[in-house]
Every structure is written in structure tokens, then in C-alpha cells.
Amino acid sequence: MLRPLLSSIAMIFLTASTLPAEDWARKLLPTTEHNFGSVAQGAKAEYAFVVTNNLQSDVHIASVRSSCGCTSPSIENDKRTLKTYEKGAIIAHLNSQTHVGQRSATLTVTFDRPYYAEVQLQIRALVHTNILMDPASLQFGTVEQGKTSEARVRLYRADFPSWQIEGVHISDPNLQGEVIPLARQGGQVWYDLKVRLAPTAHAGYISDHAILTTNDPGMAQIPVQVEGQIRPNVVVSPADLFLGVVHAGQKVTKPLVVRADKPFRIKSITGDNASFEIPNPPSEPKSVHVVPVTFIAGAEIGKVVKTIHIETDIGGTQATSYAVVNEEK
């Protein structure tokens, strides 16, 4: 009798200790489901499940796997270790070239630090064979910050003579889409989607979807992936400067590196939190400036954040500095 009783107690203990571990990992991902909706065969379709480390210890992503060959998962930039408040992402790539029809997949993300846990992500899509898109996504390539650019994709359909693309919506205000009807011949229909990038777009990676609306009830919306890279005039690294987990009264200093392709002057460096100290910028032009940022921990407990605005004579940029303050030892 004693051995079965001990086994039951052990099983209860293991179950109770596993549930909280799964719960902490689930809270790292605000979204665990995504439906691509209707996708043209061969079209590029990717979705990023954001992972935010809201713990005061490192999080490590050990692996990610898919239950179906229709979706290939990966860890964004192979960034497996996330420090406190750092973000990463699990990328779900829909293999629309080889898998058509109604598709679903479960992605299992395994964490092994600070504790072992698994989180499951759900993917759904309907891949249509009667619409072709060329190229597979709308690509701007690399664009210099402050410049305009245009890119196009072509859509073709042969089984719906009265098919119409009635409009396009893009959430990013710096991207403006236009649907251009090209030709109708017999049952065949051709359209172009043109997207214009505004000069006001911020530096960084462009990743959005142009949502096409159509008169086909079975395919009312078609997402077109929009991608590009806006190259900044001035680069600051790290863009998120983590000063560490400190105790009240402690002082820590770390460098920000500001660089460009040619010598420049820093006109001003401003921030919005008195706990951070930044010296006046040097007056001489350089291609690389190293700016020390000092944080003095006060009585405020928790995450303390400062946005640093850097203005130069060839453009501006900004970085986020933050620290986590614990109670005094």
C-alpha cells in the first residue's frame, strides 16, 4: 500500500510543479494563434509570434518544431537567449508553393531556461491554386531613409471572368497601395498591386501586409506580404541599451555607439528621465561617437526607461535605455 501511495503523491507533486512552469512561458507570448486567411499559391506568407522576456532572469528558447510540413518555423535571427525585457520572435513560414487547400499546423516552442516549458502556437490558412502572384511578395529592397520608393506584384486568375479586386488596405500610414486593372481576356484577369513608400518612414525593417478585397465571397480578402529595409543615415547601437538589474543606490555606466558612413556632429542628446545622466556631446565631427550613459538607481522599484533622442547634422535617431531596480540588499 505504501508504494502506490508514494507514487500518487509524487505524481500530484510533479503535476502541480509543471503547471506553473507552463504558465510562465505562455505569458511570454501575447499571441498564440494566427490565421493567414486566403493565400495565393506560391505567395510568401510569414507571421512573427513575438516573445517578450518579462522575467528578471534570462530566457532561452531551446527549439521550435511543426506538426505539419505546410509550415516551417524558425527563431528570428537565431536569437535564442533573451535578457530581461528583451524581445524575440518565432517566425511561422507558410509553404504555400507545395501545400495547397485548407491547412493547419501546431508549432511547439520549447524553453529550457529559467525552467523547462513548452508552448503551442496554432497556424491556419487556405491556399488557393486558382490565383497566381508574381513575385511571391512585394519587395522594396534597401531604401535610404528619407527617400521614396515603389514596388509592384502582379496577380492573375483564370477561373472567374468577372473577378474584381475592389480595394487595398495597409495599416502602415507610410505605405500607400493602389490596385491597377491590366487586362481581361476570355476568363483570364490580370491586376497589378502598386505600393508606394513615403519619405517619412522610420529607419528599420518593413514588414506588413497589403490586404486586397475582392468580389469573390469565397476569397473576400487576399494578403500580400510587403517587405523592405530602410537604411538609416545615423545608426545607434544597441538600440535597446540594457543597463542591468541593480539595487537602490547603485550606479552603472554603459556605452551607446553612434555611427554613420561619414563624419558628423552630434547636435544634441536629450532624454526624459532624471535617473539617467548623459554628458554633453563632443563638438568635433567623427564617423563614430561613443556616448556613455549612466543610470543612478533611486527608490523607484521595477523597470525604469529613458528614450534618448540624438540629433546630428545629417539626421536623427533614438535609443531606449532601461534598467531594472530591485529593493536594496
C-alpha positions in Angstrom: 0.0 0.0 0.0 2.8 2.4 0.8 4.4 2.3 -2.7 1.2 3.2 -4.6 0.5 5.9 -2.1 4.0 7.4 -2.6 3.7 7.2 -6.4 0.4 9.0 -6.3 1.8 11.8 -4.1 4.8 12.1 -6.4 2.5 12.3 -9.4 0.5 15.1 -7.8 3.6 17.0 -6.9 5.0 16.8 -10.4 1.7 17.9 -11.9 1.5 20.8 -9.6 5.0 21.9 -10.3 4.7 21.6 -14.1 1.6 23.8 -14.4 3.1 27.0 -13.1 6.2 26.4 -15.4 3.9 26.2 -18.5 2.1 29.2 -17.3 5.2 31.5 -17.1 6.2 30.5 -20.6 2.7 31.1 -22.0 2.8 34.7 -20.6 5.9 35.4 -22.8 3.7 35.3 -25.9 0.8 37.7 -26.2 -0.5 35.9 -29.3 -0.5 32.1 -29.8 -2.8 31.8 -32.9 -2.7 33.2 -36.4 -5.0 32.7 -39.4 -3.4 33.7 -42.8 -6.8 33.5 -44.4 -6.8 33.1 -48.2 -3.4 32.9 -49.7 -2.4 32.6 -53.4 -0.4 29.5 -54.2 3.3 30.4 -54.1 2.8 33.7 -52.3 5.1 34.4 -49.4 3.3 34.3 -46.1 5.1 34.7 -42.8 3.9 35.6 -39.3 6.1 36.6 -36.3 4.9 35.4 -32.8 6.6 38.0 -30.5 8.3 36.6 -27.4 9.0 39.2 -24.6 11.0 38.3 -21.6 9.1 39.8 -18.7 11.2 37.9 -16.1 14.2 39.1 -14.1 16.3 36.2 -15.5 17.4 35.1 -18.9 15.0 33.1 -21.1 16.4 30.5 -23.5 14.5 29.1 -26.5 15.8 25.6 -27.0 13.9 24.6 -30.1 10.7 25.0 -32.2 9.0 22.3 -34.3 6.0 22.0 -36.5 3.4 19.3 -36.7 2.9 19.8 -40.5 5.2 20.3 -43.4 2.9 23.1 -44.6 4.6 25.5 -42.1 8.3 25.9 -41.4 9.1 27.5 -38.0 12.3 29.4 -37.1 13.7 31.6 -34.4 14.1 35.2 -35.6 17.8 35.9 -36.3 18.5 32.7 -34.3 18.2 34.9 -31.1 17.6 32.2 -28.6 18.6 33.9 -25.4 16.5 36.9 -24.3 17.6 39.0 -21.4 15.1 40.9 -19.1 12.6 42.8 -21.3 14.3 41.8 -24.5 12.1 40.7 -27.4 12.5 38.0 -29.9 10.1 36.1 -32.3 9.1 32.7 -33.6 8.6 33.0 -37.4 6.0 30.8 -39.0 6.6 30.5 -42.8 3.7 29.0 -44.8 4.9 26.7 -47.5 2.2 27.8 -50.0 4.2 26.6 -53.0 3.9 22.9 -52.1 0.9 22.7 -49.7 -2.5 23.9 -51.0 -6.0 23.8 -49.7 -7.1 24.1 -46.1 -4.0 23.9 -43.9 -3.3 23.9 -40.2 -0.2 23.4 -38.0 0.8 23.4 -34.4 4.2 24.9 -33.6 5.7 23.7 -30.3 8.2 26.1 -28.7 10.5 24.6 -26.1 12.1 26.7 -23.4 14.9 25.2 -21.2 15.7 28.3 -19.1 14.9 29.5 -16.5 12.7 26.4 -16.3 11.6 23.8 -18.8 8.3 24.5 -20.6 6.5 24.1 -23.9 4.1 26.5 -25.6 2.0 25.6 -28.6 1.2 28.0 -31.4 -1.7 27.5 -33.9 -1.5 28.3 -37.6 -4.3 28.1 -40.2 -4.5 29.1 -43.9 -6.4 28.4 -47.1 -4.1 28.2 -50.0 -5.8 28.7 -53.4 -4.5 27.2 -56.6 -6.6 29.4 -58.9 -4.7 32.7 -58.2 -1.1 33.2 -59.1 1.1 36.1 -57.8 4.4 37.2 -59.2 6.7 37.8 -57.5 5.8 35.9 -54.3 5.8 39.1 -52.2 6.1 42.9 -52.6 9.8 43.8 -52.0 11.3 47.3 -51.7 14.8 46.0 -51.1 17.0 48.5 -49.3 15.9 52.1 -49.4 17.8 55.1 -48.0 16.0 56.9 -45.2 14.1 60.0 -46.4 13.7 58.6 -50.0 10.5 57.4 -51.7 10.2 54.1 -53.5 7.6 52.0 -55.3 7.2 48.2 -55.8 4.7 46.0 -57.6 3.3 42.5 -57.7 1.1 41.0 -60.5 -2.0 38.9 -59.8 -3.5 36.5 -62.3 -6.8 34.5 -62.2 -8.3 32.3 -64.9 -11.5 30.7 -63.4 -13.6 33.8 -62.6 -14.2 36.1 -65.6 -16.0 38.8 -63.5 -13.3 38.7 -60.8 -12.5 42.2 -59.4 -10.1 43.5 -56.8 -12.1 46.2 -55.3 -9.6 47.8 -52.9 -6.5 47.6 -50.8 -5.8 48.4 -47.1 -2.4 48.7 -45.4 -2.1 49.5 -41.7 1.2 51.4 -42.0 0.5 55.1 -42.8 3.8 55.3 -44.7 2.7 52.7 -47.2 0.0 53.6 -49.8 -1.4 50.9 -52.1 -3.1 51.2 -55.5 -4.8 48.4 -57.5 -4.3 48.7 -61.2 -6.5 46.6 -63.6 -4.4 45.5 -66.5 -6.4 43.2 -68.8 -9.4 40.8 -69.3 -9.3 38.1 -72.0 -11.8 35.3 -72.0 -11.9 34.0 -68.5 -8.5 35.5 -67.6 -7.9 38.5 -65.4 -4.7 40.4 -64.6 -4.1 43.1 -61.9 -1.1 44.9 -60.6 -0.8 46.0 -56.9 1.5 49.0 -56.6 2.7 50.2 -53.2 4.5 53.5 -52.6 6.8 54.0 -49.6 6.7 57.6 -48.1 9.9 59.5 -47.3 8.6 59.9 -43.7 9.1 56.2 -42.9 11.3 55.4 -40.0 14.6 53.5 -40.4 14.4 49.8 -39.9 12.7 46.7 -41.3 9.4 47.0 -43.1 7.1 44.1 -42.6 3.4 44.5 -43.3 0.5 43.1 -45.3 -1.5 44.7 -48.1 -5.0 43.3 -47.7 -6.8 43.1 -51.1 -10.6 43.0 -51.0 -12.4 41.2 -53.9 -15.9 40.4 -55.1 -15.4 36.7 -54.6 -17.3 35.6 -51.4 -15.0 32.5 -51.1 -11.9 34.7 -51.3 -13.0 38.1 -50.0 -9.6 39.1 -48.7 -6.1 38.3 -50.0 -3.0 39.2 -48.0 0.1 40.3 -49.9 3.3 40.4 -47.8 5.2 43.8 -48.0 8.9 43.9 -47.0 11.9 46.1 -47.2 14.7 47.7 -45.3 15.1 51.4 -44.7 18.8 52.2 -44.2 19.2 55.0 -41.6 21.6 57.9 -42.1 22.7 57.5 -38.5 22.8 54.2 -36.6 22.9 53.8 -32.8 23.7 50.5 -31.1 22.5 48.9 -29.1 19.1 50.4 -30.0 17.9 48.9 -26.6 20.6 49.6 -24.0 20.0 47.3 -21.0 21.9 48.7 -18.0 21.2 45.6 -15.9 19.4 44.6 -12.8 20.6 46.9 -9.9 19.7 47.7 -6.4 18.6 51.0 -5.0 21.5 53.4 -4.6 23.7 51.6 -7.2 25.3 53.4 -10.2 26.1 51.8 -13.6 27.5 53.2 -16.8 27.4 51.6 -20.3 28.2 53.0 -23.8 26.0 53.9 -26.7 27.7 53.8 -30.1 26.5 56.3 -32.7 27.9 55.8 -36.2 27.4 56.9 -39.9 29.1 56.4 -43.2 30.8 59.9 -43.0 32.0 62.2 -40.2 29.2 64.0 -38.4 28.5 66.2 -35.4 26.0 65.3 -32.6 24.0 68.5 -32.1 22.1 67.4 -29.0 21.3 64.4 -26.8 18.1 64.6 -24.8 16.2 62.3 -22.6 13.1 62.0 -20.4 14.2 60.6 -17.0 16.3 62.2 -14.3 17.7 58.9 -13.2 19.9 58.8 -16.4 22.9 61.0 -16.9 24.4 61.7 -20.4 27.4 64.1 -20.9 27.3 66.9 -23.5 28.2 65.7 -27.0 31.7 66.4 -28.4 31.9 69.2 -30.9 34.3 67.6 -33.4 32.9 65.6 -36.3 33.5 61.8 -36.2 32.2 58.8 -38.1 31.8 57.0 -34.7 30.8 58.6 -31.4 30.8 56.7 -28.1 28.3 58.1 -25.7 28.5 56.9 -22.0 25.0 56.5 -20.4 24.9 56.4 -16.6 22.0 55.2 -14.5 21.7 56.0 -10.8 19.1 53.8 -9.1 16.7 55.6 -6.8 13.9 54.4 -4.7 11.7 53.5 -7.6 11.3 49.7 -7.9 10.8 48.0 -11.2 11.7 48.9 -14.8 13.0 52.4 -15.4 13.1 53.5 -19.0 14.5 56.5 -20.8 14.2 57.3 -24.5 17.4 59.0 -25.7 16.9 61.4 -28.7 20.0 62.0 -30.7 20.1 64.9 -33.3 23.0 65.2 -35.7 23.9 67.4 -38.6 23.0 64.6 -41.0 19.8 63.2 -39.4 18.4 61.9 -36.2 18.0 58.7 -34.3 17.0 57.4 -30.9 17.6 54.6 -28.5 15.9 53.2 -25.4 17.9 52.8 -22.2 16.4 50.9 -19.3 17.3 49.3 -16.0 15.5 47.1 -13.5 15.7 48.2 -9.9 15.4 45.7 -7.1 15.0 46.5 -3.4 18.1 47.4 -1.6 20.0 44.4 -0.2 
